[in-house]
Amino acid sequence: MNVLVVGKGGREHALALAASKSKLCTHLYMAPGNPGMAKLGTCVEISDGDIDALVKFAKENHIDLTIVGPEASLAKGITDAFEKEGLKVFGPDQAATQVESSKDFAKQIMKKYSIPTAAYETFDAYGPAWAYVQAQGAPIVIKEDGLKAGKGVTVAMDLEEAREALEIAFGIPGNKVVIEEYLEGFEYSLIALVHNDLVVPLEVAQDHKRVSDGDKGPNTGGMGSYSPVKKITPQIVADTLEQVMEPMAKALVEEGVPFTGFLYGGLMLTADGIKTIEFNARFGDPEAEVILARLESDFLEAITQVMEGNRPELRWSSKVSHGVVLASTSYPASSTKGALIEGCENVDGLVYHMGTKEEDGKLYTDGGRVLMIVTLADDLETAYEQTYEQIKKVKSDALFCRSDIGRKDMNDNA
């Protein structure tokens, strides 16, 4: 089959790599793709937000399956546009994408269908929101409604931080804010292939959202991840499916907005059991890079089976995958473009391109998160050592990374 992967980041690089290994894939196109993805197939110079041009390309090139990476493309209605033209696409339509594009929509469904989550209130004005925060006290969580690339969330440890977050949020005209109770526990990500009420879980992973070691500093799109997660046992995964993922898929069917695509559960294991932090309408990034690195069965076959309403038997490597993001020095406040990167070809592991560009055969930074280095080993401790050893081979004066990805789940819990 002719396959199109829409997007240009590390997640899309991982999706494209998995698709390229499938025996069903005769030709792989990526729009717009990136320098790393270009080695896997044909990159097409069409923006992932140019829906009309993508539809035209898919029709002209007889694309049999389109896999959508970015949430922004889904929120713009790429699936609706493709399906209108009879094109097969794995990704939710605009209505179902609201599980991510509207925090309020997702929370309302969780409340209605008793899916465990943090207590919350939604506000559309600063005054009542600030009064509520003062009444509740800190720590407290402020989430801007809408797509924020994983960065519109403030975990305010004191009232001053909460007030600043509200002022920024309500400085945007028409913005809404969801204010949630602060939860403490162990975070994990469970992503599933979903079609209506069929939910097929992938392997569990843990993301690291804060920019600095020790989970300090502002939230980012994610600074690294690993899979599987020792603390999240098969029983906890089964409970998560039963309490969160399957009820959400069924709820979306009930609400008339059935979901097809990658349903992402951002979860926390607390003293009071499993709680849902958020849902996303697409594969996590940086989770895709470590989860798909462990998939041994045919990725396209699995997607095709799910879209036909059948449950595929997925096979996974028993190895642990561990990945660390190399980001621009000023990230997440801003990003560096045009700084030279050398040494990627010397890395013994997977090198996913997140924000790079190639000019005259040389690689340069071109975004906030730039590269992700992933290695696999028999245990997390060994994979951790390997990844950081390989990172030393990447030379650039404009990149930094966290040095503690995965430490929380190690035996010594350092």
TORKOL-4160 file (C-alpha; in steps of 0.2 Angstrom, whole numbers, padded with zeros to 4 digits, m for minus):
414
<pt num="1" X="0000" Y="0000" Z="0000"/>
<pt num="2" X="0005" Y="0018" Z="m0003"/>
<pt num="3" X="0006" Y="0026" Z="0014"/>
<pt num="4" X="0007" Y="0045" Z="0019"/>
<pt num="5" X="0013" Y="0051" Z="0036"/>
<pt num="6" X="0008" Y="0069" Z="0040"/>
<pt num="7" X="0020" Y="0079" Z="0051"/>
<pt num="8" X="0038" Y="0083" Z="0053"/>
<pt num="9" X="0044" Y="0080" Z="0071"/>
<pt num="10" X="0051" Y="0065" Z="0081"/>
<pt num="11" X="0034" Y="0057" Z="0083"/>
<pt num="12" X="0032" Y="0057" Z="0064"/>
<pt num="13" X="0049" Y="0050" Z="0062"/>
<pt num="14" X="0045" Y="0036" Z="0073"/>
<pt num="15" X="0028" Y="0033" Z="0065"/>
<pt num="16" X="0037" Y="0033" Z="0048"/>
<pt num="17" X="0051" Y="0021" Z="0053"/>
<pt num="18" X="0038" Y="0009" Z="0060"/>
<pt num="19" X="0027" Y="0010" Z="0044"/>
<pt num="20" X="0043" Y="0008" Z="0033"/>
<pt num="21" X="0046" Y="m0009" Z="0041"/>
<pt num="22" X="0029" Y="m0016" Z="0037"/>
<pt num="23" X="0028" Y="m0029" Z="0023"/>
<pt num="24" X="0012" Y="m0019" Z="0017"/>
<pt num="25" X="0021" Y="m0003" Z="0013"/>
<pt num="26" X="0026" Y="m0002" Z="m0005"/>
<pt num="27" X="0029" Y="0017" Z="m0005"/>
<pt num="28" X="0031" Y="0029" Z="0010"/>
<pt num="29" X="0027" Y="0047" Z="0008"/>
<pt num="30" X="0030" Y="0060" Z="0022"/>
<pt num="31" X="0023" Y="0078" Z="0022"/>
<pt num="32" X="0033" Y="0088" Z="0025"/>
<pt num="33" X="0045" Y="0076" Z="0034"/>
<pt num="34" X="0062" Y="0080" Z="0040"/>
<pt num="35" X="0080" Y="0076" Z="0036"/>
<pt num="36" X="0080" Y="0060" Z="0046"/>
<pt num="37" X="0063" Y="0054" Z="0038"/>
<pt num="38" X="0070" Y="0058" Z="0021"/>
<pt num="39" X="0081" Y="0042" Z="0022"/>
<pt num="40" X="0065" Y="0031" Z="0024"/>
<pt num="41" X="0055" Y="0037" Z="0009"/>
<pt num="42" X="0049" Y="0052" Z="m0001"/>
<pt num="43" X="0047" Y="0069" Z="0008"/>
<pt num="44" X="0034" Y="0080" Z="0000"/>
<pt num="45" X="0035" Y="0099" Z="0003"/>
<pt num="46" X="0017" Y="0101" Z="0009"/>
<pt num="47" X="0014" Y="0109" Z="0026"/>
<pt num="48" X="0005" Y="0098" Z="0039"/>
<pt num="49" X="m0007" Y="0112" Z="0041"/>
<pt num="50" X="m0011" Y="0113" Z="0022"/>
<pt num="51" X="m0026" Y="0101" Z="0022"/>
<pt num="52" X="m0032" Y="0105" Z="0004"/>
<pt num="53" X="m0015" Y="0102" Z="m0003"/>
<pt num="54" X="m0013" Y="0086" Z="0007"/>
<pt num="55" X="m0030" Y="0079" Z="0001"/>
<pt num="56" X="m0025" Y="0083" Z="m0017"/>
<pt num="57" X="m0008" Y="0074" Z="m0015"/>
<pt num="58" X="m0016" Y="0059" Z="m0007"/>
<pt num="59" X="m0029" Y="0058" Z="m0022"/>
<pt num="60" X="m0016" Y="0060" Z="m0035"/>
<pt num="61" X="m0004" Y="0048" Z="m0028"/>
<pt num="62" X="m0017" Y="0034" Z="m0024"/>
<pt num="63" X="m0013" Y="0035" Z="m0005"/>
<pt num="64" X="m0021" Y="0019" Z="0003"/>
<pt num="65" X="m0018" Y="0025" Z="0021"/>
<pt num="66" X="m0014" Y="0041" Z="0029"/>
<pt num="67" X="m0007" Y="0042" Z="0047"/>
<pt num="68" X="m0008" Y="0059" Z="0055"/>
<pt num="69" X="0005" Y="0064" Z="0068"/>
<pt num="70" X="0001" Y="0082" Z="0074"/>
<pt num="71" X="m0013" Y="0087" Z="0085"/>
<pt num="72" X="m0015" Y="0104" Z="0076"/>
<pt num="73" X="m0019" Y="0095" Z="0059"/>
<pt num="74" X="m0032" Y="0084" Z="0068"/>
<pt num="75" X="m0040" Y="0100" Z="0076"/>
<pt num="76" X="m0040" Y="0108" Z="0059"/>
<pt num="77" X="m0051" Y="0094" Z="0052"/>
<pt num="78" X="m0039" Y="0084" Z="0041"/>
<pt num="79" X="m0048" Y="0068" Z="0044"/>
<pt num="80" X="m0065" Y="0075" Z="0040"/>
<pt num="81" X="m0057" Y="0082" Z="0023"/>
<pt num="82" X="m0049" Y="0065" Z="0019"/>
<pt num="83" X="m0064" Y="0055" Z="0023"/>
<pt num="84" X="m0075" Y="0066" Z="0013"/>
<pt num="85" X="m0065" Y="0062" Z="m0002"/>
<pt num="86" X="m0066" Y="0043" Z="0002"/>
<pt num="87" X="m0048" Y="0042" Z="0008"/>
<pt num="88" X="m0043" Y="0031" Z="0023"/>
<pt num="89" X="m0035" Y="0040" Z="0037"/>
<pt num="90" X="m0030" Y="0034" Z="0055"/>
<pt num="91" X="m0034" Y="0049" Z="0066"/>
<pt num="92" X="m0049" Y="0056" Z="0074"/>
<pt num="93" X="m0061" Y="0068" Z="0066"/>
<pt num="94" X="m0062" Y="0086" Z="0072"/>
<pt num="95" X="m0076" Y="0082" Z="0084"/>
<pt num="96" X="m0067" Y="0068" Z="0092"/>
<pt num="97" X="m0051" Y="0078" Z="0093"/>
<pt num="98" X="m0059" Y="0089" Z="0106"/>
<pt num="99" X="m0053" Y="0076" Z="0119"/>
<pt num="100" X="m0037" Y="0086" Z="0117"/>
<pt num="101" X="m0041" Y="0102" Z="0109"/>
<pt num="102" X="m0054" Y="0106" Z="0123"/>
<pt num="103" X="m0048" Y="0102" Z="0141"/>
<pt num="104" X="m0066" Y="0107" Z="0146"/>
<pt num="105" X="m0074" Y="0095" Z="0134"/>
<pt num="106" X="m0063" Y="0081" Z="0140"/>
<pt num="107" X="m0066" Y="0085" Z="0159"/>
<pt num="108" X="m0085" Y="0085" Z="0156"/>
<pt num="109" X="m0085" Y="0068" Z="0148"/>
<pt num="110" X="m0074" Y="0061" Z="0162"/>
<pt num="111" X="m0086" Y="0068" Z="0175"/>
<pt num="112" X="m0102" Y="0062" Z="0166"/>
<pt num="113" X="m0095" Y="0044" Z="0163"/>
<pt num="114" X="m0086" Y="0043" Z="0180"/>
<pt num="115" X="m0068" Y="0041" Z="0173"/>
<pt num="116" X="m0056" Y="0045" Z="0188"/>
<pt num="117" X="m0048" Y="0062" Z="0186"/>
<pt num="118" X="m0044" Y="0077" Z="0197"/>
<pt num="119" X="m0058" Y="0088" Z="0204"/>
<pt num="120" X="m0060" Y="0104" Z="0193"/>
<pt num="121" X="m0069" Y="0120" Z="0188"/>
<pt num="122" X="m0069" Y="0129" Z="0171"/>
<pt num="123" X="m0068" Y="0148" Z="0170"/>
<pt num="124" X="m0069" Y="0161" Z="0156"/>
<pt num="125" X="m0064" Y="0176" Z="0167"/>
<pt num="126" X="m0050" Y="0181" Z="0178"/>
<pt num="127" X="m0060" Y="0187" Z="0193"/>
<pt num="128" X="m0070" Y="0171" Z="0197"/>
<pt num="129" X="m0055" Y="0161" Z="0193"/>
<pt num="130" X="m0043" Y="0170" Z="0205"/>
<pt num="131" X="m0056" Y="0169" Z="0219"/>
<pt num="132" X="m0058" Y="0150" Z="0216"/>
<pt num="133" X="m0039" Y="0148" Z="0217"/>
<pt num="134" X="m0038" Y="0159" Z="0233"/>
<pt num="135" X="m0052" Y="0148" Z="0241"/>
<pt num="136" X="m0044" Y="0132" Z="0236"/>
<pt num="137" X="m0026" Y="0137" Z="0240"/>
<pt num="138" X="m0009" Y="0130" Z="0232"/>
<pt num="139" X="m0003" Y="0119" Z="0225"/>
<pt num="140" X="m0015" Y="0119" Z="0211"/>
<pt num="141" X="m0015" Y="0116" Z="0193"/>
<pt num="142" X="m0020" Y="0129" Z="0179"/>
<pt num="143" X="m0023" Y="0122" Z="0162"/>
<pt num="144" X="m0027" Y="0134" Z="0147"/>
<pt num="145" X="m0041" Y="0127" Z="0136"/>
<pt num="146" X="m0036" Y="0122" Z="0118"/>
<pt num="147" X="m0020" Y="0115" Z="0110"/>
<pt num="148" X="m0004" Y="0121" Z="0118"/>
<pt num="149" X="0009" Y="0109" Z="0112"/>
<pt num="150" X="0010" Y="0101" Z="0129"/>
<pt num="151" X="0015" Y="0118" Z="0137"/>
<pt num="152" X="m0001" Y="0127" Z="0142"/>
<pt num="153" X="m0001" Y="0119" Z="0160"/>
<pt num="154" X="0006" Y="0127" Z="0176"/>
<pt num="155" X="0008" Y="0117" Z="0191"/>
<pt num="156" X="0007" Y="0132" Z="0203"/>
<pt num="157" X="0016" Y="0128" Z="0220"/>
<pt num="158" X="0011" Y="0145" Z="0227"/>
<pt num="159" X="m0003" Y="0158" Z="0225"/>
<pt num="160" X="0009" Y="0170" Z="0216"/>
<pt num="161" X="0013" Y="0157" Z="0203"/>
<pt num="162" X="m0005" Y="0153" Z="0200"/>
<pt num="163" X="m0010" Y="0172" Z="0199"/>
<pt num="164" X="0004" Y="0174" Z="0185"/>
<pt num="165" X="m0003" Y="0159" Z="0176"/>
<pt num="166" X="m0021" Y="0166" Z="0176"/>
<pt num="167" X="m0015" Y="0183" Z="0171"/>
<pt num="168" X="m0006" Y="0176" Z="0156"/>
<pt num="169" X="m0020" Y="0164" Z="0151"/>
<pt num="170" X="m0034" Y="0178" Z="0152"/>
<pt num="171" X="m0022" Y="0190" Z="0142"/>
<pt num="172" X="m0027" Y="0179" Z="0127"/>
<pt num="173" X="m0045" Y="0185" Z="0121"/>
<pt num="174" X="m0058" Y="0172" Z="0123"/>
<pt num="175" X="m0047" Y="0160" Z="0133"/>
<pt num="176" X="m0055" Y="0148" Z="0145"/>
<pt num="177" X="m0045" Y="0140" Z="0160"/>
<pt num="178" X="m0048" Y="0123" Z="0168"/>
<pt num="179" X="m0042" Y="0124" Z="0186"/>
<pt num="180" X="m0039" Y="0107" Z="0194"/>
<pt num="181" X="m0034" Y="0100" Z="0211"/>
<pt num="182" X="m0015" Y="0095" Z="0212"/>
<pt num="183" X="m0012" Y="0077" Z="0212"/>
<pt num="184" X="0003" Y="0068" Z="0218"/>
<pt num="185" X="0009" Y="0051" Z="0212"/>
<pt num="186" X="0019" Y="0042" Z="0198"/>
<pt num="187" X="0015" Y="0048" Z="0180"/>
<pt num="188" X="0014" Y="0036" Z="0165"/>
<pt num="189" X="0007" Y="0036" Z="0148"/>
<pt num="190" X="m0004" Y="0023" Z="0140"/>
<pt num="191" X="m0008" Y="0025" Z="0121"/>
<pt num="192" X="m0020" Y="0014" Z="0112"/>
<pt num="193" X="m0025" Y="0010" Z="0095"/>
<pt num="194" X="m0044" Y="0014" Z="0095"/>
<pt num="195" X="m0058" Y="0012" Z="0083"/>
<pt num="196" X="m0075" Y="0016" Z="0090"/>
<pt num="197" X="m0076" Y="0005" Z="0106"/>
<pt num="198" X="m0061" Y="m0006" Z="0101"/>
<pt num="199" X="m0046" Y="m0002" Z="0112"/>
<pt num="200" X="m0029" Y="m0010" Z="0109"/>
<pt num="201" X="m0016" Y="m0005" Z="0121"/>
<pt num="202" X="0002" Y="m0002" Z="0116"/>
<pt num="203" X="0016" Y="m0004" Z="0129"/>
<pt num="204" X="0017" Y="0009" Z="0143"/>
<pt num="205" X="0030" Y="0023" Z="0144"/>
<pt num="206" X="0034" Y="0037" Z="0155"/>
<pt num="207" X="0037" Y="0055" Z="0149"/>
<pt num="208" X="0047" Y="0068" Z="0158"/>
<pt num="209" X="0038" Y="0085" Z="0155"/>
<pt num="210" X="0048" Y="0097" Z="0165"/>
<pt num="211" X="0063" Y="0105" Z="0157"/>
<pt num="212" X="0076" Y="0102" Z="0171"/>
<pt num="213" X="0083" Y="0088" Z="0181"/>
<pt num="214" X="0073" Y="0083" Z="0196"/>
<pt num="215" X="0057" Y="0088" Z="0187"/>
<pt num="216" X="0060" Y="0106" Z="0190"/>
<pt num="217" X="0056" Y="0121" Z="0179"/>
<pt num="218" X="0042" Y="0124" Z="0166"/>
<pt num="219" X="0033" Y="0111" Z="0156"/>
<pt num="220" X="0039" Y="0106" Z="0139"/>
<pt num="221" X="0033" Y="0095" Z="0125"/>
<pt num="222" X="0043" Y="0081" Z="0134"/>
<pt num="223" X="0062" Y="0079" Z="0137"/>
<pt num="224" X="0064" Y="0060" Z="0137"/>
<pt num="225" X="0055" Y="0044" Z="0140"/>
<pt num="226" X="0057" Y="0025" Z="0142"/>
<pt num="227" X="0047" Y="0009" Z="0140"/>
<pt num="228" X="0041" Y="m0002" Z="0149"/>
<pt num="229" X="0039" Y="0006" Z="0166"/>
<pt num="230" X="0043" Y="m0006" Z="0181"/>
<pt num="231" X="0032" Y="0003" Z="0193"/>
<pt num="232" X="0017" Y="0001" Z="0181"/>
<pt num="233" X="0013" Y="m0018" Z="0182"/>
<pt num="234" X="0002" Y="m0028" Z="0170"/>
<pt num="235" X="m0012" Y="m0027" Z="0183"/>
<pt num="236" X="m0011" Y="m0008" Z="0184"/>
<pt num="237" X="m0011" Y="m0008" Z="0165"/>
<pt num="238" X="m0027" Y="m0019" Z="0165"/>
<pt num="239" X="m0035" Y="m0008" Z="0178"/>
<pt num="240" X="m0031" Y="0008" Z="0167"/>
<pt num="241" X="m0039" Y="0000" Z="0152"/>
<pt num="242" X="m0054" Y="m0005" Z="0162"/>
<pt num="243" X="m0056" Y="0011" Z="0172"/>
<pt num="244" X="m0050" Y="0024" Z="0159"/>
<pt num="245" X="m0046" Y="0020" Z="0141"/>
<pt num="246" X="m0061" Y="0008" Z="0137"/>
<pt num="247" X="m0074" Y="0019" Z="0146"/>
<pt num="248" X="m0067" Y="0035" Z="0137"/>
<pt num="249" X="m0069" Y="0026" Z="0120"/>
<pt num="250" X="m0086" Y="0020" Z="0124"/>
<pt num="251" X="m0091" Y="0037" Z="0130"/>
<pt num="252" X="m0086" Y="0045" Z="0114"/>
<pt num="253" X="m0096" Y="0033" Z="0104"/>
<pt num="254" X="m0111" Y="0037" Z="0116"/>
<pt num="255" X="m0109" Y="0056" Z="0114"/>
<pt num="256" X="m0109" Y="0054" Z="0095"/>
<pt num="257" X="m0091" Y="0058" Z="0092"/>
<pt num="258" X="m0083" Y="0040" Z="0090"/>
<pt num="259" X="m0064" Y="0040" Z="0090"/>
<pt num="260" X="m0052" Y="0032" Z="0077"/>
<pt num="261" X="m0033" Y="0034" Z="0080"/>
<pt num="262" X="m0021" Y="0034" Z="0094"/>
<pt num="263" X="m0029" Y="0038" Z="0110"/>
<pt num="264" X="m0017" Y="0044" Z="0123"/>
<pt num="265" X="m0020" Y="0043" Z="0141"/>
<pt num="266" X="m0009" Y="0054" Z="0152"/>
<pt num="267" X="m0011" Y="0045" Z="0169"/>
<pt num="268" X="m0005" Y="0046" Z="0187"/>
<pt num="269" X="m0005" Y="0032" Z="0200"/>
<pt num="270" X="m0009" Y="0040" Z="0216"/>
<pt num="271" X="m0013" Y="0035" Z="0234"/>
<pt num="272" X="m0031" Y="0035" Z="0229"/>
<pt num="273" X="m0029" Y="0024" Z="0213"/>
<pt num="274" X="m0027" Y="0029" Z="0195"/>
<pt num="275" X="m0031" Y="0046" Z="0190"/>
<pt num="276" X="m0032" Y="0054" Z="0172"/>
<pt num="277" X="m0022" Y="0069" Z="0170"/>
<pt num="278" X="m0026" Y="0072" Z="0152"/>
<pt num="279" X="m0031" Y="0064" Z="0135"/>
<pt num="280" X="m0023" Y="0067" Z="0119"/>
<pt num="281" X="m0029" Y="0063" Z="0102"/>
<pt num="282" X="m0013" Y="0057" Z="0095"/>
<pt num="283" X="0003" Y="0048" Z="0099"/>
<pt num="284" X="0014" Y="0055" Z="0112"/>
<pt num="285" X="0030" Y="0064" Z="0108"/>
<pt num="286" X="0043" Y="0058" Z="0115"/>
<pt num="287" X="0033" Y="0042" Z="0119"/>
<pt num="288" X="0031" Y="0036" Z="0101"/>
<pt num="289" X="0050" Y="0035" Z="0099"/>
<pt num="290" X="0053" Y="0023" Z="0113"/>
<pt num="291" X="0036" Y="0013" Z="0112"/>
<pt num="292" X="0038" Y="0010" Z="0093"/>
<pt num="293" X="0056" Y="0005" Z="0095"/>
<pt num="294" X="0050" Y="m0010" Z="0104"/>
<pt num="295" X="0036" Y="m0015" Z="0092"/>
<pt num="296" X="0040" Y="m0032" Z="0084"/>
<pt num="297" X="0024" Y="m0035" Z="0075"/>
<pt num="298" X="0019" Y="m0026" Z="0058"/>
<pt num="299" X="0013" Y="m0008" Z="0062"/>
<pt num="300" X="0002" Y="m0006" Z="0047"/>
<pt num="301" X="m0006" Y="m0023" Z="0048"/>
<pt num="302" X="m0011" Y="m0018" Z="0066"/>
<pt num="303" X="m0018" Y="m0001" Z="0061"/>
<pt num="304" X="m0028" Y="m0009" Z="0046"/>
<pt num="305" X="m0035" Y="m0023" Z="0058"/>
<pt num="306" X="m0041" Y="m0011" Z="0071"/>
<pt num="307" X="m0049" Y="0000" Z="0057"/>
<pt num="308" X="m0058" Y="m0015" Z="0052"/>
<pt num="309" X="m0064" Y="m0018" Z="0069"/>
<pt num="310" X="m0052" Y="m0033" Z="0073"/>
<pt num="311" X="m0040" Y="m0035" Z="0088"/>
<pt num="312" X="m0022" Y="m0038" Z="0082"/>
<pt num="313" X="m0010" Y="m0048" Z="0093"/>
<pt num="314" X="0004" Y="m0036" Z="0096"/>
<pt num="315" X="0022" Y="m0043" Z="0099"/>
<pt num="316" X="0034" Y="m0033" Z="0109"/>
<pt num="317" X="0053" Y="m0034" Z="0112"/>
<pt num="318" X="0057" Y="m0038" Z="0130"/>
<pt num="319" X="0071" Y="m0025" Z="0130"/>
<pt num="320" X="0069" Y="m0008" Z="0138"/>
<pt num="321" X="0070" Y="0007" Z="0127"/>
<pt num="322" X="0077" Y="0023" Z="0134"/>
<pt num="323" X="0077" Y="0040" Z="0125"/>
<pt num="324" X="0083" Y="0057" Z="0129"/>
<pt num="325" X="0078" Y="0074" Z="0120"/>
<pt num="326" X="0092" Y="0086" Z="0114"/>
<pt num="327" X="0084" Y="0103" Z="0115"/>
<pt num="328" X="0089" Y="0121" Z="0110"/>
<pt num="329" X="0098" Y="0129" Z="0124"/>
<pt num="330" X="0084" Y="0142" Z="0127"/>
<pt num="331" X="0070" Y="0130" Z="0126"/>
<pt num="332" X="0055" Y="0130" Z="0131"/>
<pt num="333" X="0056" Y="0150" Z="0131"/>
<pt num="334" X="0062" Y="0150" Z="0113"/>
<pt num="335" X="0072" Y="0140" Z="0100"/>
<pt num="336" X="0088" Y="0141" Z="0091"/>
<pt num="337" X="0089" Y="0139" Z="0072"/>
<pt num="338" X="0104" Y="0137" Z="0061"/>
<pt num="339" X="0116" Y="0130" Z="0074"/>
<pt num="340" X="0127" Y="0116" Z="0067"/>
<pt num="341" X="0125" Y="0098" Z="0073"/>
<pt num="342" X="0139" Y="0085" Z="0070"/>
<pt num="343" X="0141" Y="0067" Z="0074"/>
<pt num="344" X="0124" Y="0060" Z="0072"/>
<pt num="345" X="0131" Y="0047" Z="0060"/>
<pt num="346" X="0142" Y="0040" Z="0074"/>
<pt num="347" X="0128" Y="0036" Z="0086"/>
<pt num="348" X="0125" Y="0018" Z="0090"/>
<pt num="349" X="0106" Y="0019" Z="0092"/>
<pt num="350" X="0091" Y="0027" Z="0085"/>
<pt num="351" X="0092" Y="0046" Z="0080"/>
<pt num="352" X="0075" Y="0054" Z="0079"/>
<pt num="353" X="0074" Y="0071" Z="0071"/>
<pt num="354" X="0062" Y="0083" Z="0080"/>
<pt num="355" X="0068" Y="0100" Z="0074"/>
<pt num="356" X="0082" Y="0099" Z="0061"/>
<pt num="357" X="0085" Y="0105" Z="0044"/>
<pt num="358" X="0098" Y="0100" Z="0031"/>
<pt num="359" X="0108" Y="0112" Z="0020"/>
<pt num="360" X="0122" Y="0107" Z="0008"/>
<pt num="361" X="0124" Y="0090" Z="0017"/>
<pt num="362" X="0126" Y="0098" Z="0034"/>
<pt num="363" X="0113" Y="0097" Z="0049"/>
<pt num="364" X="0107" Y="0112" Z="0058"/>
<pt num="365" X="0095" Y="0115" Z="0073"/>
<pt num="366" X="0078" Y="0121" Z="0067"/>
<pt num="367" X="0066" Y="0120" Z="0083"/>
<pt num="368" X="0064" Y="0119" Z="0101"/>
<pt num="369" X="0067" Y="0100" Z="0103"/>
<pt num="370" X="0080" Y="0095" Z="0090"/>
<pt num="371" X="0085" Y="0077" Z="0092"/>
<pt num="372" X="0080" Y="0062" Z="0102"/>
<pt num="373" X="0093" Y="0048" Z="0105"/>
<pt num="374" X="0085" Y="0031" Z="0109"/>
<pt num="375" X="0094" Y="0015" Z="0114"/>
<pt num="376" X="0088" Y="m0003" Z="0119"/>
<pt num="377" X="0095" Y="m0014" Z="0132"/>
<pt num="378" X="0090" Y="m0029" Z="0144"/>
<pt num="379" X="0086" Y="m0017" Z="0158"/>
<pt num="380" X="0083" Y="0002" Z="0161"/>
<pt num="381" X="0100" Y="0004" Z="0170"/>
<pt num="382" X="0110" Y="m0002" Z="0155"/>
<pt num="383" X="0099" Y="0007" Z="0143"/>
<pt num="384" X="0101" Y="0023" Z="0153"/>
<pt num="385" X="0120" Y="0022" Z="0153"/>
<pt num="386" X="0120" Y="0018" Z="0134"/>
<pt num="387" X="0109" Y="0033" Z="0129"/>
<pt num="388" X="0120" Y="0045" Z="0139"/>
<pt num="389" X="0136" Y="0038" Z="0132"/>
<pt num="390" X="0129" Y="0039" Z="0114"/>
<pt num="391" X="0123" Y="0057" Z="0117"/>
<pt num="392" X="0141" Y="0062" Z="0119"/>
<pt num="393" X="0144" Y="0059" Z="0101"/>
<pt num="394" X="0132" Y="0072" Z="0095"/>
<pt num="395" X="0142" Y="0089" Z="0094"/>
<pt num="396" X="0133" Y="0106" Z="0095"/>
<pt num="397" X="0136" Y="0121" Z="0105"/>
<pt num="398" X="0117" Y="0125" Z="0105"/>
<pt num="399" X="0109" Y="0109" Z="0113"/>
<pt num="400" X="0106" Y="0103" Z="0131"/>
<pt num="401" X="0097" Y="0088" Z="0139"/>
<pt num="402" X="0091" Y="0082" Z="0155"/>
<pt num="403" X="0103" Y="0070" Z="0164"/>
<pt num="404" X="0090" Y="0060" Z="0174"/>
<pt num="405" X="0078" Y="0052" Z="0162"/>
<pt num="406" X="0072" Y="0036" Z="0169"/>
<pt num="407" X="0080" Y="0038" Z="0186"/>
<pt num="408" X="0064" Y="0038" Z="0196"/>
<pt num="409" X="0060" Y="0020" Z="0190"/>
<pt num="410" X="0077" Y="0012" Z="0194"/>
<pt num="411" X="0080" Y="0000" Z="0208"/>
<pt num="412" X="0090" Y="0012" Z="0218"/>
<pt num="413" X="0077" Y="0026" Z="0215"/>
<pt num="414" X="0091" Y="0039" Z="0215"/>
